[in-house]
């Protein structure tokens, strides 16, 4: 893996590994030992990759596994916004390295990217608060470049299956250049409104019926109306009321992108 020169010029560093249990776990461990960000940690393969809610992230060689450590970047209440920041950076990077796929790309709330309606990338935000109200947060990124699992709750795909021959190394280099720009736009949460607007322009299923799993036995359906200033998914329900969802999984989309 290599950083883009623009990332290096912005003070970003990289530690690349052949194999790790988890890039997120390694980045958090480095933070605990006093390491400072912005620092990317990458792995050619993970033996214990993680997704949201403790799920396993299948981590076959050839796909991208990378985590960005940020220190003292914003108070913890703003950290969930980084999923929106990272989603835009990944969207930017894939659109650049595989321009033929641009029109097939979309972002699924809260932390997935879709290609022709199938998931090919996920984001995991983890952090540890500091004594001064900030601390260390890690933005974990997984992108299916050459393979994808077959037994997933939501249909999956990869860039190669869609006709794009893009290596994890090439994608990471471009992503390393895109992320600082999106972080600067976010400005430690001060300008989340602009991130939110860009995210909504790329959102999957907006203005269409979606189904969201809140818990194992609780699913709510409604029209995807908005994402609010706190990053919550806002649904218009059949009875005319509105519901703002802070945590959940979109399990089906209507006829939107």
N, C-alpha and C positions, 0 to 999 in steps of 0.2 A: 504494500500500500504506500502511496505517496500523497502528500498534501499538494494542493495547487499553490503556486507561488504567492497568490493573493492571500491565501489563508496564512501562510507563513509570515507574510508581511504584516498581517493583523495580530501577530503574536500567538497564533494557534500552534500547538505542538502535537506530535503523534508518537504513540508507542504501539507498534504492530507485533502481534503474536501469531504463531502458527496455530496453536490450540489453547483455548481457555475454557473453563467451566462456563463462564458468562462474562461478557464484556462489561455489563452493568455492574456485576459484583466486583470485578477487578477495579473498575473506576472508583467505586465507593470505597474499596479497600485502600486505594492510593490516596483518596481524600482523607481517610482516617489517619494515614501516616504523614499527613502534612502536604501532600501534592496540591498544586494549584492549577486551576484552569485558566484559559480554555485549553483542554487537552483531549484529543481523540484517543480512544483505546479500540483497537480492531483485532479480529481473530479470523483466521482462515476457516476455522471450525470451532463450534461450541459443543461441549459435552453435557451442558445443563442449561441451555438457553431458556429464558422465561418470557412469557407474555403477561398480559394483564390478568389480575385475579388468580395468580399462581399457575396459569396454564403453561404447558410446555411449548416452547418455540422450536420446531424441528430445524436443525442447524447443519445442513449438509454442505460439504465443501463446494465452493463455486458461487455461493450466495454471499450477500453482504451482511456482516455483523459488526456493528460499530456503535460506540457509546461516547458521547461528548460530555466531559466533566466541566461544569461551570461552578465557580466559587464566588460567593458574595455578589450574586447577580441580581437578586430581587428577594423580597420577603417571601416566605413559603406559600402564602395564600395566592401568589401569582404563578407558582410553579406549574399547575395544571395547564396554564396557557401555553406552555412550551410545546405541548402536543400539537397545537395549531401552528406554531412557528415551524416546528420540524416538518409537519406535513407539507407546508408550503415549500420549504427548502427541497424536500424530496421530489415534489411535483416539478419544481423548477429544474432540478438536475435531470430527471428522467426525460422531461420535454426537450432538454438540450441534447442529451446523448442519443435519444431515439425519437427524433421529431415526427416520424411517421405515426407514432402512437399518441401524439399530443391530444387529439380529439377523443381518444378512448379513456383518458385519465380522469379520475374523479376522486374526491376525498369523502370517506364515510365516517361520520361522527361515532366515537370521539377521537379515534387514533389510527385508522386504517386508510390505506390507499387502494383504489380499485383500478383495474384495467379491463375494459369491456365488461364491467359489472362483477368482476371476480377479484378477490383480495390478493395482492402481491406484496404488500408491505405493511408493517406494523411498527408502532412506537410505544415505548415504555418509559415513563417518567418516574424516577425514584430519587429521594433526597434525604438529607439529615440536617435539621435545623441547627443554627448556630446561636451563640449567646447574645449576639447583637441583633437578632431578628432576621438574619440571613442564613448563610450556611452553604452547603454543597449540594448541588442537584445534578443528576445524570440524565441525559437524553439518549435513550437507547433506540437504535434503528436497526430493523431487519428488512432486507429486500430480497425477494426471490428473483435471482437473476437467471439461473439455469435450471432450477428444479423447484417443485412444490409438493407438499404432502397431499395425499389423496383423501384422507379420512378426516376432514375438517367440518366444523359446524357450519361455516360459511364457505361457499365455493371459492377455491383458490386457483391461482395460475402463476406464471412466471414470465419474465421478459422474453426468454428464448421461445417459449411456447407461443407467444404472440408475434413471433417473427423478428425480434430484435436481438442481435448478437452483441450483447453488452456485458463486459466482464465486471466483476465486483470491483476490481482495482480501478477501472476507468470510471465507473459510476461514483466511487468514493472520492476520487480526485475532484470531480465536478461538484459533488455535494459539499466537500470541504470549502469550496469557493462560494457556494450559495448560502451556506448557513450563517456566516458573519453578517451578510446583508440583511437577512430576515431577522436576526437577533438585534441588529441596529434599528431596524424598523420597529420592532417590539419595544425597545428601549426600557428594558426591565419592567415591563407592564404599563408604562406610561402611555404607550400608543397601541394598546391591544385593540382598540377600536378599528385601526387600519388593518391589522392582521385579521381581525374578524371579518371585515368587509372583503378582503382578498380570499379568505377561506370560503365564505359563502358563495362567491362567484364560481368556485370549483366544487361545490358540495354535491354529493350524490343524493338524489331523491327529494330535493327541495320542492315544495308545493305539491308533493304527492303523498299518498298513503304509505306509512312505514309501520313496522312492528318492532317494539323495543322490549327486550327481556330485562326486567328490573331485578329479578331473582329467579331461582330455578323453576318456581311454580307461578310466576307472575309476569305476564306479558301485557303491554298496553299498545293499542293501535290508534293512530291519528294522523292528521296531515302535518307533515314537516313544514312548520311555518317559519322558524327562525332559530338562530343561536343567540342567546342574550349576552349582556355585558359580562356575565360571570362564566360564559362558555357552556351554559346549560342548553340542552336541546329543548326547544319549545314546540309542543304539539297542540294542534287544534283538534279537540275531541268531538266525537259524533254528537254529544249533547250540547255543543256550542261553547263549552268551557275550554280553557287553555291549561296545559300542564307543562311545567318546566322540570326537566329531568337532569339531575346532576351526575348520576352514574348509571350506566346500563350498557347493553349491547344491541345495536340495530341488527335484527336477525332477518329482516326482509325489507326490500325497497319496492316502490311502485314503478312507474314508467319513466322516472327521472333518470338523469345520467348515472 
